[in-house]
Amino acid sequence: MKNIIKYFNIAKLISGHVSEPTDPINPDLQDWISESDQNKETFDNLTTGPSLNELLDEYEQIDLEKGWNQVYAKLTLPNKHSLWNKGLRIAAMISLPLMIGGAGYYLVSRMNSQKLNLAPIAQKRDYKPGTSKALLILADGSQVDLSNPGSKQLLDKDGTVIKNLDKGLIYASGTNGKNAIIAYNTLIVPSGGEYKITLSDGTKVWLNAASQLKYPTQFPNDKREVFLEGEAYFEVTHNPKKPFEVHTTGITTRVFGTEFNIMAYNDEPNIQTTLINGSVEVHNNLSTVKHSILLKPGTQANLNKANNSLDSKAVNTYIYTAWKDGVFIFNNESMESIMRKLSRWYNVKINFDSESTKDIIFFGKVKRYENINTILNLIKKTEEVTYDTENNQILIRKR
């Protein structure tokens, strides 16, 4: 029995390391790895094995009841029937899906060297995550598809050199004066896409799915202005003599040099400016009374579209900026809000069976580049909701 418990514990530690591979290896797991060359080989094989999406696909095909019965039948425990009580059975059934694939293989292979014949069930259609793609509209109205970054170089009508490289769109600095004619470009990122752009002053902007940014090819001497629809993360080049302003339908964010995230989708109930570094001033464009908020790092300005009220609060900024680093973080977030994000990123329509299903709260952290079924399967494991795919749509249903 001690060995079985040990295998479960090791499997759990390996699963944890696979979920967070950048974290230091747990000391107990490191001790186990160091015990023998076989343990090290097992660890290496499991941590470089299939992706989370592949493992969950495998899990979805397994009849857990039948699978566990086959594993249990191979256990050589004394008085095993006396141990087979409801509590142990539930614990085992919970542990098996958590460890399926990498760590699960370790546990099962220790008990039985023969491959189990597990009963498959019907698979659901999957949807791929977004990729780097965008449409660039130049000052003369011509359009350039940026879906295939490479050594492409463009020349706008004002002579600005634009490079489309693997690391994104880059504008060369220019010498436009105060009275120079400003030429605007627009970068449109569709649903299922993302793109990075470096403006002529060196400011870097990461655009999320279903977003667009209008900006001058060269900034004049007195100001820097861009216009955003959707969501973007900004790293603004510091220039105290030339403020940088981001205009959206509801707010104007004024900065001199800082890092912040703006979420201003038309289908969201709020417009949010989240400040990471520096200082920004957020102006309410919707209120008849002028109102602005000065943000400090670690705070967020929130404009409620329903009543045009603007307020601020301290937040964990990474929750709102993790998308830029390839991560979804859902923190006490409604199912409706989560599905809006997934719909934009995976370019798929998502519906609900009822209004009450939209209000279900979920906590979670998942990689943004996993297929959508990976995320939906994790949500499904809460036993609050399930889902079906039909006619290129996903239906979320309450259990």
BELHUBEL-V591606 format. One record per backbone hydrogen bond with DSSP energy under -0.5 kcal/mol. NH is the residue of the N-H (numbers start at 0). CO is the residue of the C=O. E is the energy in kcal/mol with one decimal. If there is no record, write none. Layout:
((NH | CO | E) (NH | CO | E))
This chain:
((4 | 0 | -2.3) (5 | 1 | -2.4) (6 | 2 | -2.6) (7 | 3 | -2.3) (8 | 4 | -2.4) (9 | 5 | -2.7) (10 | 6 | -2.6) (11 | 7 | -2.3) (12 | 8 | -2.2) (13 | 9 | -2.6) (14 | 10 | -2.5) (15 | 11 | -2.2) (16 | 12 | -2.0) (17 | 13 | -2.4) (18 | 14 | -2.0) (19 | 15 | -1.8) (20 | 17 | -0.6) (22 | 19 | -1.6) (29 | 25 | -2.6) (30 | 26 | -2.3) (31 | 27 | -1.9) (32 | 28 | -2.4) (33 | 29 | -2.0) (34 | 30 | -0.7) (34 | 31 | -0.9) (35 | 31 | -0.5) (35 | 32 | -0.7) (39 | 35 | -1.8) (40 | 36 | -2.6) (41 | 37 | -2.5) (42 | 38 | -2.6) (43 | 39 | -2.6) (44 | 40 | -2.4) (45 | 41 | -2.2) (46 | 42 | -2.5) (47 | 43 | -1.0) (48 | 45 | -1.1) (54 | 50 | -2.3) (55 | 51 | -2.5) (56 | 52 | -2.2) (57 | 53 | -2.1) (58 | 54 | -2.4) (59 | 55 | -2.6) (60 | 56 | -0.9) (60 | 57 | -0.7) (61 | 58 | -1.7) (63 | 61 | -1.1) (66 | 62 | -3.2) (67 | 63 | -3.3) (68 | 64 | -1.9) (69 | 65 | -1.8) (70 | 66 | -2.2) (71 | 67 | -3.6) (72 | 68 | -1.9) (73 | 69 | -0.8) (73 | 70 | -1.1) (74 | 70 | -0.6) (74 | 71 | -1.1) (76 | 74 | -0.6) (79 | 76 | -1.0) (81 | 78 | -0.8) (82 | 78 | -1.0) (83 | 79 | -0.9) (84 | 82 | -2.5) (88 | 84 | -2.2) (89 | 85 | -2.5) (90 | 86 | -2.4) (91 | 87 | -2.6) (92 | 88 | -2.4) (93 | 89 | -2.0) (94 | 90 | -2.3) (95 | 91 | -2.3) (96 | 92 | -0.9) (97 | 93 | -1.1) (98 | 94 | -1.5) (98 | 95 | -0.5) (99 | 95 | -0.7) (101 | 99 | -0.7) (103 | 98 | -3.7) (104 | 100 | -2.2) (105 | 101 | -1.4) (106 | 102 | -2.0) (107 | 103 | -2.8) (108 | 104 | -2.8) (109 | 105 | -1.3) (110 | 106 | -0.9) (110 | 107 | -0.6) (111 | 107 | -2.5) (117 | 115 | -1.1) (130 | 191 | -1.8) (132 | 130 | -0.9) (132 | 193 | -1.4) (134 | 187 | -2.8) (135 | 143 | -2.8) (136 | 134 | -0.5) (136 | 185 | -2.9) (137 | 135 | -0.6) (137 | 141 | -2.8) (140 | 137 | -2.0) (143 | 135 | -2.6) (145 | 133 | -2.9) (145 | 143 | -0.5) (148 | 146 | -0.5) (149 | 163 | -1.5) (151 | 163 | -1.0) (153 | 161 | -3.8) (155 | 159 | -2.4) (158 | 155 | -2.0) (161 | 153 | -2.7) (161 | 159 | -0.5) (162 | 169 | -2.8) (163 | 151 | -3.0) (164 | 162 | -0.8) (164 | 167 | -2.4) (167 | 164 | -2.0) (168 | 195 | -2.4) (169 | 162 | -3.0) (170 | 197 | -2.3) (171 | 160 | -2.2) (179 | 176 | -1.1) (182 | 180 | -0.5) (183 | 181 | -0.5) (184 | 214 | -3.0) (185 | 136 | -2.0) (186 | 212 | -2.8) (187 | 134 | -3.1) (187 | 185 | -0.6) (188 | 186 | -0.6) (188 | 210 | -3.3) (189 | 187 | -0.6) (191 | 343 | -2.5) (192 | 189 | -1.0) (193 | 130 | -1.2) (194 | 206 | -1.8) (196 | 204 | -2.7) (197 | 168 | -3.2) (198 | 196 | -0.6) (198 | 202 | -2.9) (201 | 198 | -2.1) (203 | 234 | -2.2) (204 | 196 | -2.9) (205 | 232 | -2.6) (206 | 194 | -3.5) (206 | 204 | -0.6) (207 | 230 | -2.5) (209 | 189 | -1.0) (210 | 188 | -1.5) (211 | 228 | -2.8) (212 | 186 | -2.2) (213 | 226 | -2.8) (214 | 184 | -2.4) (215 | 224 | -0.6) (216 | 182 | -3.0) (223 | 242 | -1.8) (225 | 244 | -2.3) (226 | 213 | -2.7) (227 | 246 | -2.8) (228 | 211 | -2.4) (229 | 263 | -1.4) (231 | 261 | -2.2) (232 | 205 | -2.2) (233 | 259 | -3.1) (234 | 203 | -2.7) (235 | 257 | -2.9) (238 | 255 | -2.3) (241 | 238 | -1.6) (243 | 254 | -3.6) (244 | 223 | -2.9) (245 | 252 | -2.6) (246 | 225 | -2.6) (246 | 244 | -0.6) (247 | 250 | -2.6) (251 | 282 | -1.7) (252 | 245 | -2.5) (253 | 251 | -0.6) (253 | 280 | -3.0) (254 | 243 | -3.1) (255 | 278 | -0.5) (258 | 276 | -1.2) (259 | 233 | -1.8) (260 | 273 | -2.5) (261 | 231 | -2.7) (262 | 271 | -2.7) (263 | 229 | -3.7) (263 | 261 | -0.5) (267 | 264 | -1.1) (270 | 302 | -1.9) (271 | 262 | -2.1) (272 | 300 | -2.3) (273 | 260 | -3.0) (273 | 271 | -0.5) (274 | 272 | -0.5) (274 | 298 | -2.5) (275 | 258 | -2.5) (276 | 258 | -1.6) (279 | 294 | -0.9) (280 | 253 | -2.3) (281 | 292 | -2.9) (282 | 251 | -3.0) (282 | 280 | -0.5) (283 | 290 | -2.8) (284 | 249 | -2.9) (284 | 282 | -0.7) (285 | 249 | -0.8) (289 | 287 | -0.5) (292 | 281 | -2.3) (294 | 279 | -2.9) (294 | 292 | -0.6) (297 | 274 | -2.6) (298 | 295 | -1.4) (299 | 312 | -2.6) (300 | 272 | -2.7) (301 | 310 | -3.1) (302 | 270 | -2.8) (303 | 301 | -0.6) (303 | 308 | -2.7) (304 | 268 | -2.2) (304 | 302 | -0.7) (307 | 303 | -1.6) (308 | 303 | -0.7) (310 | 301 | -2.0) (312 | 299 | -1.7) (314 | 297 | -2.5) (316 | 314 | -1.0) (318 | 315 | -1.5) (319 | 315 | -0.5) (319 | 316 | -1.1) (320 | 316 | -0.9) (321 | 317 | -1.8) (323 | 320 | -1.6) (324 | 321 | -1.2) (325 | 322 | -1.5) (326 | 321 | -1.9) (327 | 365 | -3.1) (329 | 363 | -3.5) (330 | 328 | -0.6) (331 | 329 | -0.6) (332 | 361 | -2.0) (334 | 359 | -1.8) (335 | 357 | -2.2) (337 | 333 | -2.3) (338 | 334 | -2.5) (339 | 335 | -1.5) (340 | 336 | -1.5) (341 | 337 | -2.3) (342 | 338 | -2.5) (343 | 339 | -1.8) (344 | 340 | -2.2) (345 | 341 | -2.8) (346 | 342 | -0.8) (347 | 342 | -1.2) (348 | 391 | -0.8) (350 | 393 | -3.2) (352 | 395 | -2.1) (357 | 353 | -0.8) (357 | 354 | -0.6) (358 | 354 | -0.6) (358 | 355 | -0.8) (359 | 356 | -1.2) (361 | 332 | -2.2) (363 | 329 | -2.6) (365 | 327 | -2.2) (367 | 325 | -2.7) (368 | 325 | -0.5) (369 | 366 | -1.2) (371 | 126 | -2.3) (373 | 370 | -1.3) (374 | 370 | -0.9) (375 | 371 | -2.6) (376 | 372 | -2.5) (377 | 373 | -1.5) (378 | 374 | -2.2) (379 | 375 | -2.4) (380 | 376 | -1.4) (381 | 378 | -1.6) (382 | 379 | -2.1) (383 | 378 | -0.5) (385 | 396 | -2.8) (387 | 394 | -1.8) (389 | 392 | -2.5) (392 | 389 | -1.1) (393 | 348 | -2.3) (394 | 387 | -3.0) (395 | 350 | -2.8) (395 | 393 | -0.5) (396 | 385 | -2.8) (396 | 394 | -0.5) (398 | 383 | -2.3))
